[in-house]
Amino acid sequence: MSSAVKIIKRGKNEILTEVRVSQDERTGPESTREIVKTVKGWISELHQRRRDEQLATSAFRKIRVALPLIVLFFLGLGTESDGQQLRDAFRKVEPAVVIVRTEQKGLAPFPQQGMVSLNGLGSGVLISNDGKVLTAAHLVQAADRTVVEFSRDEQIPARVTSSAFAADIAVLQLERNPVSAVAATLGDSDKVEVGDQIFVVGAPYGLSHTLTAGHVSGRHTLNKRSENTTAVEFLQTDAAINSGNSGSPLFSLNGEVMGIVSNIMSRSGGSEGLAFAATSNTARRLLLEQKPFWSGIEGLLVDGDLANALNLPQSAGLLVQRVAEGSFAWRCGIHAGSLRANVEGQELVLGGDVILRINEVPVEQSGSYDEIYSSIGRLKPGDNLVISVFRQGRIVKLLIPISQ
């Protein structure tokens, strides 16, 4: 009689496989041993497969847990790298950053009468080993006395040698070199792009050597009207800028000066993420590559109704507010204002000279300052500088011989 033995094998995908072996295909115990051996092989293979699956599952779980940790690790390395780069750059440039303190005489605030001493505070940066310091023009333009303070409380008197009010930048010359300060490098601001990381070091509210970091938010160019005017470029930044930061250097992460802080746009009076700095290349073109000139005048351009109210003989003029003691304008006999007034919400000082022309170049709203500075730069020793002013209702011409 023929019979069959049914052997069930569990496959890889859990499918039951039926193998029928006919009784006629084998005989005796030897055939039985082969069947047992085959079944044992299948069972061993099944166990090995299960162990492999368990190891694979365990490895996958470990990778799934470790992957976020690896990502966080590398992100942490990036943050640490940026932080270390910022710390290294700050340590490199800190000795070159200075506090600029000014003193000038001015009218006492209302309702007081007479003249008082007015103190100013800002920042700056040493850019050469012979004692040149870059700072903001509005801080030192009409200052009678200027003192530069270094990180080790070393104070050195300085004088203004050149200023460009349109860009709000000025150069100070120290009376002597500092003991241990190292000058910062004036970089190429044309290489700066929007989105680049930068940092600012200054003295907000008198807190010296304060670092704030941010990015370049934009670039803005002024004075593109004609070929005779020099373009003035500003970098916009979201780095925190406050009172006392005027003149602060804006650095790239490699420690090069890329700008000088000028002003902020703010409704509150404090930092709101809109600050501007004249670029290093603007400072180089206007101050370092031209003959130095500092007028010492703080003035206000008047035109329109105010010019008519002052009976000006032309459409616009520069109303002199203050004149720095010892400056070029002071030696020329330019008169400062003496009567505080408020015109349409704007506070100004009346009673001073109104400058109409310099070397026959009219002072106009259309941007004549570059042409005026160029005409002064062309003067040679022995030439006369001619300044026409409107004083007490009449035009007065001042002739100033050029000696050097």
C-alpha positions as CSV (number, residue, x, y, z in Angstrom):
1,M,0.0,0.0,0.0
2,S,1.3,3.4,-0.9
3,S,1.4,6.2,1.7
4,A,2.8,9.7,1.9
5,V,4.4,11.8,4.6
6,K,3.4,15.4,4.8
7,I,6.2,17.8,5.8
8,I,5.4,21.5,6.5
9,K,8.1,24.1,6.0
10,R,7.6,27.8,7.1
11,G,9.0,30.0,4.4
12,K,10.6,33.4,4.6
13,N,7.3,35.2,4.2
14,E,5.5,33.0,6.7
15,I,3.9,30.9,3.9
16,L,3.3,27.3,4.7
17,T,4.9,25.0,2.1
18,E,3.6,21.5,1.8
19,V,6.0,18.8,0.6
20,R,4.6,15.4,-0.1
21,V,7.0,12.6,-0.1
22,S,5.8,9.2,-1.4
23,Q,6.5,6.1,0.5
24,D,7.7,4.6,-2.7
25,E,10.5,7.2,-3.1
26,R,12.4,6.0,0.0
27,T,12.9,3.0,2.1
28,G,14.1,2.3,5.6
29,P,15.6,4.2,8.4
30,E,18.2,5.9,6.2
31,S,15.5,7.8,4.4
32,T,13.9,8.8,7.7
33,R,17.2,10.2,8.9
34,E,17.5,12.4,5.8
35,I,14.0,13.8,6.5
36,V,14.9,14.6,10.1
37,K,18.1,16.2,9.0
38,T,16.3,18.3,6.4
39,V,13.7,19.4,9.0
40,K,16.5,20.4,11.5
41,G,18.1,22.4,8.8
42,W,14.9,24.3,8.1
43,I,14.4,24.9,11.8
44,S,18.0,26.2,12.2
45,E,17.6,28.4,9.2
46,L,14.4,29.9,10.7
47,H,16.1,30.6,14.0
48,Q,19.0,32.3,12.3
49,R,16.7,34.4,10.2
50,R,14.8,35.5,13.3
51,R,18.1,36.4,15.0
52,D,19.1,38.5,12.0
53,E,15.8,40.3,11.9
54,Q,16.1,41.1,15.6
55,L,19.7,42.4,15.1
56,A,18.5,44.5,12.2
57,T,15.6,45.9,14.1
58,S,17.8,46.8,17.1
59,A,20.4,48.5,14.8
60,F,17.6,50.5,13.1
61,R,16.3,51.6,16.5
62,K,19.8,52.7,17.5
63,I,20.3,54.6,14.3
64,R,16.9,56.3,14.7
65,V,17.8,57.4,18.2
66,A,21.4,58.4,17.3
67,L,20.6,60.3,14.1
68,P,19.0,63.4,15.8
69,L,21.8,63.4,18.3
70,I,24.3,63.4,15.5
71,V,22.5,66.3,13.8
72,L,22.3,68.3,17.0
73,F,26.0,67.6,17.6
74,F,27.0,69.0,14.2
75,L,24.7,72.0,14.6
76,G,26.3,72.6,18.0
77,L,29.7,72.5,16.3
78,G,28.6,75.2,13.9
79,T,27.2,77.4,16.6
80,E,30.4,76.9,18.7
81,S,32.5,77.7,15.6
82,D,30.6,81.0,14.9
83,G,30.8,81.9,18.6
84,Q,34.5,81.2,18.7
85,Q,35.1,83.2,15.6
86,L,33.2,86.2,17.0
87,R,35.2,86.0,20.3
88,D,38.5,85.8,18.5
89,A,37.6,88.8,16.3
90,F,36.5,90.8,19.3
91,R,39.7,90.2,21.2
92,K,41.7,91.2,18.1
93,V,40.0,94.5,17.5
94,E,39.1,95.6,21.1
95,P,42.3,97.6,21.8
96,A,41.7,99.7,18.7
97,V,38.1,100.8,19.7
98,V,38.0,104.1,21.6
99,I,35.6,106.4,23.5
100,V,35.4,109.9,22.0
101,R,34.6,112.7,24.5
102,T,33.9,116.2,23.4
103,E,33.3,119.6,25.0
104,Q,31.9,122.7,23.3
105,K,30.2,126.0,24.3
106,G,26.6,126.4,23.3
107,L,23.4,128.2,24.2
108,A,21.8,127.1,27.5
109,P,18.6,125.0,27.0
110,F,15.4,126.9,27.4
111,P,14.4,128.6,29.7
112,Q,18.0,129.2,30.8
113,Q,20.0,132.1,29.5
114,G,23.6,132.6,28.3
115,M,26.3,130.1,27.3
116,V,27.0,126.7,28.9
117,S,29.5,123.9,28.4
118,L,28.0,121.0,26.5
119,N,29.6,117.5,26.7
120,G,29.3,114.8,24.0
121,L,30.1,111.1,24.1
122,G,30.6,108.7,21.2
123,S,32.9,106.0,19.9
124,G,35.7,105.7,17.3
125,V,38.4,103.4,16.0
126,L,42.2,103.7,15.6
127,I,43.0,103.0,11.9
128,S,46.7,103.8,11.7
129,N,49.9,103.6,13.7
130,D,50.4,107.4,13.4
131,G,47.3,108.1,15.4
132,K,44.4,108.6,13.0
133,V,41.0,107.8,14.5
134,L,37.7,107.5,12.5
135,T,34.5,108.7,14.2
136,A,31.2,110.4,13.5
137,A,31.3,113.9,12.1
138,H,28.2,115.1,14.0
139,L,30.0,114.2,17.3
140,V,33.1,116.3,16.7
141,Q,32.2,118.8,14.0
142,A,31.8,121.8,16.3
143,A,33.7,120.6,19.3
144,D,36.0,123.0,21.1
145,R,37.9,120.1,22.7
146,T,38.2,116.4,22.0
147,V,39.7,113.6,24.1
148,V,40.1,110.0,23.0
149,E,40.0,107.3,25.7
150,F,41.5,103.9,25.1
151,S,40.7,100.6,26.9
152,R,43.3,101.0,29.7
153,D,41.9,104.4,30.7
154,E,44.6,106.1,28.6
155,Q,43.3,109.5,27.6
156,I,44.9,111.4,24.7
157,P,43.8,114.9,23.4
158,A,43.0,115.0,19.7
159,R,42.0,117.5,17.0
160,V,39.7,117.1,14.0
161,T,41.7,117.1,10.7
162,S,39.0,116.3,8.2
163,S,35.3,115.7,8.0
164,A,32.6,114.8,5.5
165,F,29.3,115.9,6.9
166,A,27.3,114.3,4.0
167,A,28.6,110.9,5.1
168,D,28.8,111.8,8.8
169,I,32.4,110.7,9.2
170,A,35.5,112.5,10.5
171,V,39.2,111.9,11.1
172,L,40.9,112.8,14.4
173,Q,44.6,113.1,14.9
174,L,45.9,112.1,18.3
175,E,48.5,114.4,19.9
176,R,50.6,111.4,20.6
177,N,50.5,107.6,19.9
178,P,48.9,105.4,22.5
179,V,51.1,103.1,24.6
180,S,49.9,99.7,23.6
181,A,46.9,100.0,21.2
182,V,47.1,98.3,17.8
183,A,45.4,99.9,14.8
184,A,42.5,98.1,13.2
185,T,42.5,97.3,9.5
186,L,40.2,99.4,7.2
187,G,38.6,96.8,4.9
188,D,37.1,96.8,1.5
189,S,33.4,97.4,2.0
190,D,32.6,96.5,-1.6
191,K,33.1,92.8,-0.6
192,V,30.3,93.0,2.0
193,E,27.0,91.5,0.9
194,V,23.5,91.7,2.4
195,G,23.2,88.8,4.8
196,D,26.8,88.8,6.0
197,Q,27.4,88.6,9.7
198,I,28.9,91.7,11.3
199,F,29.5,93.1,14.8
200,V,29.7,96.5,16.3
201,V,31.9,97.6,19.3
202,G,31.3,100.9,21.0
203,A,30.1,102.8,24.1
204,P,26.3,102.8,24.2
205,Y,25.2,105.0,27.1
206,G,28.9,105.2,28.1
207,L,29.3,101.4,28.6
208,S,32.7,101.1,26.9
209,H,33.7,98.2,24.6
210,T,30.2,96.8,24.3
211,L,29.7,94.3,21.5
212,T,26.5,93.8,19.6
213,A,26.2,91.4,16.7
214,G,23.9,91.2,13.7
215,H,23.8,91.1,9.9
216,V,24.0,93.5,7.0
217,S,20.4,94.2,6.2
218,G,20.8,96.5,3.1
219,R,23.0,98.9,1.2
220,H,22.0,102.5,0.3
221,T,23.8,105.0,-1.9
222,L,23.2,108.7,-1.9
223,N,24.4,111.6,-4.1
224,K,24.0,109.8,-7.4
225,R,22.8,113.0,-9.1
226,S,25.7,113.9,-11.3
227,E,29.3,113.0,-12.2
228,N,30.6,115.9,-10.1
229,T,29.3,114.5,-6.8
230,T,30.9,111.7,-4.8
231,A,28.6,108.8,-4.0
232,V,28.0,108.2,-0.3
233,E,27.2,104.7,0.6
234,F,25.7,103.4,3.9
235,L,25.3,99.8,5.2
236,Q,22.1,99.1,7.0
237,T,22.3,96.7,10.0
238,D,20.0,95.1,12.6
239,A,22.8,95.1,15.2
240,A,21.7,96.9,18.3
241,I,22.8,100.6,18.1
242,N,22.0,103.2,20.9
243,S,23.1,106.6,22.1
244,G,26.9,106.6,22.5
245,N,27.4,104.2,19.5
246,S,27.9,107.2,17.1
247,G,31.3,106.6,15.5
248,S,31.4,103.0,16.5
249,P,33.2,100.7,14.0
250,L,31.2,98.0,12.2
251,F,33.5,94.9,11.8
252,S,33.4,91.9,9.6
253,L,34.0,88.5,11.3
254,N,37.6,88.6,10.3
255,G,38.1,91.8,12.2
256,E,38.2,94.4,9.4
257,V,36.5,97.8,9.7
258,M,33.6,97.8,7.1
259,G,31.8,100.9,8.3
260,I,31.4,103.7,10.8
261,V,28.0,104.0,12.6
262,S,26.2,107.2,11.8
263,N,22.6,107.1,13.0
264,I,19.5,105.0,13.7
265,M,15.8,105.2,12.6
266,S,13.8,104.9,15.8
267,R,10.4,106.0,17.2
268,S,11.4,105.3,20.7
269,G,14.9,106.8,20.6
270,G,16.5,103.4,21.2
271,S,17.5,100.5,19.0
272,E,14.8,99.1,16.8
273,G,16.9,97.2,14.3
274,L,17.4,100.0,11.8
275,A,20.9,101.5,12.0
276,F,23.2,102.9,9.4
277,A,27.0,103.0,9.0
278,A,29.0,104.9,6.3
279,T,31.1,102.3,4.4
280,S,34.8,102.0,4.8
281,N,35.3,102.8,1.1
282,T,33.3,106.0,1.5
283,A,35.5,107.0,4.4
284,R,38.6,106.2,2.3
285,R,37.5,108.2,-0.7
286,L,36.2,111.3,1.2
287,L,38.7,111.6,4.0
288,L,41.9,109.6,3.4
289,E,42.4,110.1,-0.4
290,Q,41.7,113.8,-0.5
291,K,43.3,116.9,1.0
292,P,42.2,117.1,4.6
293,F,39.7,119.9,5.4
294,W,37.7,120.7,8.5
295,S,35.5,123.8,8.6
296,G,34.5,123.6,12.2
297,I,30.9,124.7,11.3
298,E,27.8,123.1,12.5
299,G,25.1,124.5,10.1
300,L,21.6,124.0,8.9
301,L,20.6,124.3,5.2
302,V,17.7,126.7,4.9
303,D,15.5,127.2,1.9
304,G,11.9,127.8,1.0
305,D,9.7,129.7,3.5
306,L,12.5,129.9,6.1
307,A,14.9,131.4,3.5
308,N,12.3,134.0,2.6
309,A,11.7,134.8,6.3
310,L,15.4,135.4,6.7
311,N,15.3,137.7,3.6
312,L,18.1,135.7,1.9
313,P,19.2,137.1,-1.5
314,Q,19.2,133.6,-3.0
315,S,17.1,130.5,-2.7
316,A,19.2,128.7,-0.1
317,G,22.0,129.1,2.3
318,L,23.8,127.5,5.3
319,L,22.7,129.0,8.6
320,V,25.6,128.8,11.0
321,Q,24.6,127.3,14.3
322,R,28.0,126.8,16.1
323,V,31.7,127.4,15.3
324,A,34.4,125.3,16.9
325,E,37.1,127.2,18.7
326,G,40.4,127.1,16.8
327,S,38.8,125.8,13.6
328,F,39.2,127.2,10.1
329,A,35.8,128.9,10.3
330,W,36.7,130.4,13.7
331,R,40.0,131.8,12.2
332,C,38.0,133.2,9.2
333,G,35.7,135.2,11.5
334,I,32.5,133.3,10.8
335,H,29.8,134.2,13.3
336,A,27.7,131.6,15.1
337,G,24.1,132.0,16.2
338,S,23.0,133.5,19.5
339,L,19.2,133.2,19.7
340,R,17.4,130.0,20.2
341,A,14.2,129.6,18.3
342,N,11.6,126.9,17.3
343,V,10.3,127.0,13.8
344,E,7.6,124.6,12.9
345,G,8.7,122.2,15.5
346,Q,12.4,122.4,14.6
347,E,14.8,123.9,17.1
348,L,17.5,126.1,15.6
349,V,19.8,129.0,16.5
350,L,19.3,132.3,14.8
351,G,21.5,135.4,14.6
352,G,24.5,133.9,13.0
353,D,26.0,134.2,9.5
354,V,24.2,132.6,6.5
355,I,26.9,131.3,4.1
356,L,25.8,132.0,0.5
357,R,28.8,131.2,-1.6
358,I,32.3,129.8,-1.3
359,N,34.7,130.5,-4.1
360,E,31.7,131.7,-6.1
361,V,30.1,128.2,-5.7
362,P,26.6,128.8,-4.4
363,V,25.3,126.8,-1.4
364,E,22.3,125.0,-2.8
365,Q,20.0,122.2,-1.9
366,S,20.9,120.4,-5.1
367,G,24.2,119.2,-3.5
368,S,27.0,121.7,-4.0
369,Y,29.2,120.5,-1.1
370,D,31.4,118.3,-3.2
371,E,32.0,121.1,-5.6
372,I,32.8,123.4,-2.8
373,Y,35.3,121.0,-1.2
374,S,36.9,120.5,-4.7
375,S,37.3,124.2,-5.2
376,I,39.0,124.5,-1.7
377,G,41.3,121.5,-2.6
378,R,42.5,123.3,-5.8
379,L,43.7,126.3,-3.9
380,K,47.5,126.8,-3.7
381,P,49.5,128.8,-1.2
382,G,49.1,132.5,-1.9
383,D,45.5,132.1,-3.3
384,N,42.5,133.6,-1.5
385,L,39.5,131.7,-0.2
386,V,36.4,133.8,-0.8
387,I,33.4,133.3,1.5
388,S,30.2,135.3,0.9
389,V,27.9,135.5,4.0
390,F,24.6,137.2,4.7
391,R,25.2,139.1,8.0
392,Q,22.7,141.5,9.6
393,G,20.8,142.1,6.4
394,R,23.8,142.6,4.0
395,I,26.2,140.5,2.0
396,V,29.8,140.4,3.4
397,K,32.8,138.9,1.6
398,L,35.5,137.4,3.6
399,L,39.0,137.0,2.0
400,I,41.2,134.4,3.6
401,P,44.8,134.0,2.3
402,I,45.9,130.3,1.9
403,S,49.3,129.8,3.5
404,Q,49.6,126.0,3.2
